[in-house]
Amino acid sequence: MRYIHLSIFAILFIVSSCSSPDQSPSTDTELNSELIGMWVMGSVYQDTLDVTDEHNPALNRWIAFSEEGTFESGGAPYGYNSGKWGYTSESNELFLDSDAGEGDDSYWIIINSDTSMEWQGTRSDFTSQFKLKFKKKGF
């Protein structure tokens, strides 16, 4: 159960019962550069309720995307996670392929700018309930 929550932050995390991907995500190198780096999680919403106190109580959750297509994430209360990531520009869809296993993989529709990013869960009834907000570290 601990690893399931890790992916939503990558997040990390809050992911359960995700179906297997229909296809492997493609990586759009033009847009990848906007995602590369460390992102710090701020708010977590489940439907319209702010559940940050439950899913990011120490306000220290983070995810870092590398140019090589890997990610690492961490923070209380779920700890460390890692894996691979991909992004499809046509749908603004981020895919997190967690090393914790297929049940921890997740898909997110993202809206991002240079310094902030918002994720909306997709493809799963569970993750679709969640919206995550991030700030780029250093901004």
C-alpha positions in Angstrom: 0.0 0.0 0.0 2.9 2.3 0.7 4.2 2.1 -2.9 0.8 2.7 -4.3 0.7 6.1 -2.8 4.3 6.9 -3.9 3.4 7.3 -7.6 1.0 10.1 -7.2 3.7 12.4 -6.5 5.1 10.9 -9.0 4.5 11.4 -7.8 4.4 9.9 -6.4 1.6 8.3 -5.7 -2.1 7.8 -4.7 -2.4 5.2 -7.5 -4.2 1.9 -7.3 -5.9 -0.5 -9.7 -4.6 1.2 -12.8 -5.1 -0.7 -16.0 -2.1 -1.7 -18.1 -1.2 0.9 -20.7 -2.8 0.5 -24.1 0.5 1.4 -25.7 3.9 2.6 -24.5 4.0 6.3 -24.1 6.0 8.3 -26.6 8.4 10.9 -25.5 8.1 14.3 -27.2 11.6 15.7 -26.9 10.4 19.2 -27.7 8.3 19.3 -24.5 10.4 17.1 -22.3 12.8 20.0 -21.6 9.9 21.8 -19.9 9.4 18.9 -17.4 13.1 18.2 -16.7 14.1 19.0 -13.1 12.8 18.8 -9.6 9.2 19.7 -8.8 7.9 20.2 -5.2 4.3 19.1 -4.5 2.0 21.8 -3.0 -1.7 20.9 -2.9 -3.5 17.6 -3.4 -7.2 17.5 -4.2 -9.5 14.5 -4.2 -12.5 15.6 -6.3 -13.0 19.1 -4.9 -11.7 18.4 -1.4 -8.3 19.6 -0.3 -6.6 16.5 1.1 -3.1 17.9 1.3 -3.0 17.4 5.1 -3.4 13.6 4.4 -1.3 13.1 1.3 1.4 15.8 1.8 1.4 16.6 5.5 5.0 17.7 5.8 4.8 19.7 2.5 8.0 17.9 1.4 6.9 15.6 -1.4 8.8 16.0 -4.7 9.4 14.4 -8.1 12.4 14.9 -10.3 12.4 14.1 -14.1 15.6 13.3 -15.9 16.5 13.8 -19.5 17.1 10.1 -19.8 13.4 9.4 -19.2 13.6 8.3 -15.5 12.1 9.8 -12.4 12.6 9.8 -8.7 10.2 10.9 -6.0 10.1 11.1 -2.3 8.8 12.8 0.8 6.5 12.1 3.8 4.5 10.1 4.3 5.2 7.7 1.4 9.0 7.8 0.9 11.1 7.1 -2.1 10.0 5.8 -5.5 11.6 5.7 -9.0 10.8 4.5 -12.5 10.5 5.7 -16.1 8.3 8.5 -17.5 7.0 9.5 -20.9 5.0 12.3 -22.2 2.6 12.5 -25.2 2.2 16.1 -26.4 -1.0 15.4 -28.5 -2.9 14.7 -25.3 -0.7 16.4 -22.7 -0.5 13.0 -21.0 2.3 12.1 -18.6 2.9 8.4 -17.9 4.7 7.2 -14.8 6.0 3.6 -15.1 6.9 2.9 -11.4 9.6 0.4 -10.4 7.1 -0.6 -7.7 5.2 -2.6 -10.3 2.3 -2.3 -12.8 -0.3 -1.6 -10.0 1.6 1.6 -9.2 1.8 2.9 -12.8 -0.3 6.0 -13.5 -1.4 8.5 -16.2 -1.9 12.2 -15.7 -3.1 15.1 -17.9 -0.7 17.9 -17.2 -0.8 21.7 -17.6 2.5 23.3 -17.0 4.4 26.6 -17.2 8.0 27.3 -16.5 7.5 27.3 -12.8 4.3 25.5 -12.0 2.5 22.3 -13.0 -0.9 20.8 -12.4 -1.7 17.1 -12.8 -5.2 15.6 -13.3 -5.4 11.8 -13.0 -6.8 9.9 -16.0 -7.4 6.4 -17.3 -8.3 5.0 -13.9 -11.4 5.6 -11.8 -9.2 6.1 -8.7 -6.5 8.4 -10.1 -9.2 10.4 -11.9 -10.3 11.7 -8.5 -7.0 13.5 -7.9 -5.5 16.8 -8.9 -1.9 17.6 -7.8 -0.2 21.0 -7.9 3.6 21.4 -8.1 6.1 24.2 -8.2 9.5 23.9 -9.8 12.3 23.9 -7.2 14.0 27.2 -6.9 10.9 29.3 -7.9 
